Amino acid sequence: MRRHRPEVLRTPVGIVGVTLLTVLVLLAVLAPLLWGDRATATNTGNMLAGPSPEHWAGTDNLGRDILFRTLVATRLSLVLTLVATTLGVGLGLLLGLAPLLLPQRLGRLVVAFVNVLLGFPSLLMVLFLAVILGVSTTSALLAIGIAIAPPFARLVHALGAGVTERDFVAAARIAGVPPARIMVRHVLPNVAEPLVVNATVTASSVLLAFGGLSFLGIGVQAPQYDWGRLMQDGLAIIYDNPLAALAPGIAFVLTGLAFNLTGEAAAGTFGAKSRSRMRWPAPASPRPGTRDDADLAADRDGLVLDVRDLAVTFPGPDGPIPPVRGVSIALRAGEAVGVVGESGSGKSMTALAVAQLVEEPGRVTAERLAFCATDLRSGRRAAHDALLGTSLAVVFQDPMTSLNPVLRVGTQLGEAARRHQGLTRRQASARAADRLRAVHLAEPERRLRQYPHEFSGGMRQRAMIAMGLMGTPRLIVADEPTTALDMTVQRQVLDVLQEVRREHGTALLLISHDVSVVSSVCDRVLVMYAGRIVEDLPSADLHTQARHPYTRALIGAVPDMTTDLDAPLATIAGQPVDPRHVPDGCAFAARCPLVTDRCRQEEPTLQAGPVGAVACWHVDDPIPAETEEVAVG
Ligand SMILES: Nc1ncnc2c1ncn2[C@@H]1O[C@H](COP(=O)(O)OP(=O)(O)OP(=O)(O)O)[C@@H](O)[C@H]1O
């Protein structure tokens, strides 16, 4: 912030806005002290006088100096504007953030309430409330504060909802950061720019609204006076002395300008900050206290992750939509399992379900869903959050959306460690530097002070892995961690994941659409199609022993050294299944070269074979050469 402020002050908008506002604030502080007496001094011998060297803007009906009164009224006008704006903005923030923090039904009620309030025109609401609450300065203040809250609440909600869907918020949730803190630390800073602009524009409207109420006689009451009251007085004598109304009018215009221009300048500051400082998530880190229990329990059955018959459904207009249908995964310490499949096959949804990150209205069911031998389907949610926060790390596909752009990388790395391991700021920083070193980032101390935008894509991905390693995770779920990276950096990131596995015995669930990436890193490969695992086999056997026609088509679609470069790249004919319309029988039937009537009627289940398991009625049938062309090319 400090770095950007002078730049803003160098822009004409910033200079004019800040100068005007400074003058106004100085006037608000000094004018009542310097000219308070002269503003209230009556002179019956010089009433309703026009401009003169003694009274530059003339006098009112009691002979008081209009210019001094206008200057002195700055304090009350500004204070009332600021208090009403703060009240409205504060209420708006509460109403806007509540739906994001409360359980869904309650949140919807708040949104409906705000929508009803929005149905009333603001001015009407101000007048209505001012009359209901009685004629006084406090009533006017409350009326305006309440009236401006709903539009601000809607803005906060709309902007906040956009940010809460981003990966860095999901990662902060995994790290066990409480919802209110996520809002303050991760959501609000990312929507600060439009909120600040809106708040300052709102301040000018509040200034006018207050002036309007005072002008109508239902705002500030005598003997107090603000610019609205002065305008009312001035209007009565406007033909004798136009300056009587013009002076407070000019004050209104200049103050409105000061608010708007300063808001623009402040927005520029935030904009420069958020444009240039993209941030990312704070994945999990282990807490030594919970490690022992989890270790003991996990050792009992030897599985870090034990998922059986996992299903995810979303309500749809024509019945439930099932992106994941009966997936089973078992992962031991140090084991790496890859999940491959085309886009939409349910890979990410499976990962989200494992990390307990499927959002409402999604429903997750499973015969067993155990992480470190703890059943995540029963027991206290807080205990699960603590376990996931300490033993599970999630690396998302796009580190740019996964990192919070307005926090330094070091702050984000340290957040989970300070929370879960009770480290001090200095200890967390030292650990973060150590972790960055572990993922082969040079000059880690300098890197920690940088913002995510100052990292390259590969560095960000490695920093994210480092974040997951702030503790000692039992499982890393990496969802397309290298998709956005070039081959060299992709290799470096995969190497780091391998190293972590080797050194810490961490299990890895690697999700990718790239068969070659998965087979080079993982021990086993799970092939997903239409929300189901259709084949499960060791990576080493993938190219020679794959038996499902879909797996074979996926492998055939990967170019290798023998691929004819003049021929079009192989693709799998037809479209993946839309989870809204999963067909009866085998979901791959419509695209399968081996399809028979049985496939269209009966869905095959995963059956163990010589090297793995496969769900197909025709595992032993060769794919005819001419149909292979059709299916794969
Ligand atoms: N909120 C939702 N409501 C209904 N369907 C959803 C919802 N979110 C995701 N889906 C559907 O779930 C299916 C599986 O999505 P998922 O993100 O798991 O696919 P994927 O295999 O990871 O694909 P990609 O490689 O493109 O990320 C998709 O068809 C998607 O449209």
The ligand as an SDF file (V2000), in Angstrom:
LIG
                    3D

 31 33  0  0  0  0  0  0  0  0999 V2000
  -23.0660  -27.7870   -8.9860 N   0  0  0  0  0  0  0  0  0  0  0  0
  -23.2410  -28.7210   -9.9270 C   0  0  0  0  0  0  0  0  0  0  0  0
  -24.4840  -29.1220  -10.2920 N   0  0  0  0  0  0  0  0  0  0  0  0
  -24.6590  -30.0590  -11.2320 C   0  0  0  0  0  0  0  0  0  0  0  0
  -23.6520  -30.6820  -11.8720 N   0  0  0  0  0  0  0  0  0  0  0  0
  -22.3940  -30.3190  -11.5480 C   0  0  0  0  0  0  0  0  0  0  0  0
  -22.1090  -29.3330  -10.5680 C   0  0  0  0  0  0  0  0  0  0  0  0
  -20.7680  -29.1820  -10.4860 N   0  0  0  0  0  0  0  0  0  0  0  0
  -20.2300  -30.0530  -11.3810 C   0  0  0  0  0  0  0  0  0  0  0  0
  -21.2080  -30.7250  -12.0040 N   0  0  0  0  0  0  0  0  0  0  0  0
  -21.0290  -31.7350  -13.0500 C   0  0  0  0  0  0  0  0  0  0  0  0
  -20.2590  -32.7950  -12.5610 O   0  0  0  0  0  0  0  0  0  0  0  0
  -19.5800  -33.3980  -13.6370 C   0  0  0  0  0  0  0  0  0  0  0  0
  -18.1980  -33.7790  -13.2100 C   0  0  0  0  0  0  0  0  0  0  0  0
  -17.4390  -32.5930  -12.9930 O   0  0  0  0  0  0  0  0  0  0  0  0
  -15.9110  -32.6530  -12.5860 P   0  0  0  0  0  0  0  0  0  0  0  0
  -15.4560  -31.2360  -12.3630 O   0  0  0  0  0  0  0  0  0  0  0  0
  -15.7290  -33.6050  -11.4870 O   0  0  0  0  0  0  0  0  0  0  0  0
  -15.2640  -33.2160  -13.9170 O   0  0  0  0  0  0  0  0  0  0  0  0
  -13.7440  -33.4950  -14.2180 P   0  0  0  0  0  0  0  0  0  0  0  0
  -13.6570  -34.9120  -14.6330 O   0  0  0  0  0  0  0  0  0  0  0  0
  -12.8850  -33.0580  -13.0970 O   0  0  0  0  0  0  0  0  0  0  0  0
  -13.5310  -32.5660  -15.4830 O   0  0  0  0  0  0  0  0  0  0  0  0
  -12.3330  -31.5380  -15.7900 P   0  0  0  0  0  0  0  0  0  0  0  0
  -11.1740  -32.3840  -16.2330 O   0  0  0  0  0  0  0  0  0  0  0  0
  -12.8920  -30.7050  -16.8920 O   0  0  0  0  0  0  0  0  0  0  0  0
  -12.0760  -30.7620  -14.5430 O   0  0  0  0  0  0  0  0  0  0  0  0
  -19.6060  -32.4140  -14.8070 C   0  0  0  0  0  0  0  0  0  0  0  0
  -20.4330  -32.9160  -15.8280 O   0  0  0  0  0  0  0  0  0  0  0  0
  -20.2050  -31.1910  -14.2070 C   0  0  0  0  0  0  0  0  0  0  0  0
  -21.0550  -30.5480  -15.1420 O   0  0  0  0  0  0  0  0  0  0  0  0
  1  2  1  0
  2  3  1  0
  2  7  2  0
  3  4  2  0
  4  5  1  0
  5  6  2  0
  6  7  1  0
  6 10  1  0
  7  8  1  0
  8  9  2  0
  9 10  1  0
 10 11  1  0
 11 12  1  0
 11 30  1  0
 12 13  1  0
 13 14  1  0
 13 28  1  0
 14 15  1  0
 15 16  1  0
 16 17  2  0
 16 18  1  0
 16 19  1  0
 19 20  1  0
 20 21  2  0
 20 22  1  0
 20 23  1  0
 23 24  1  0
 24 25  2  0
 24 26  1  0
 24 27  1  0
 28 29  1  0
 28 30  1  0
 30 31  1  0
M  END
$$$$
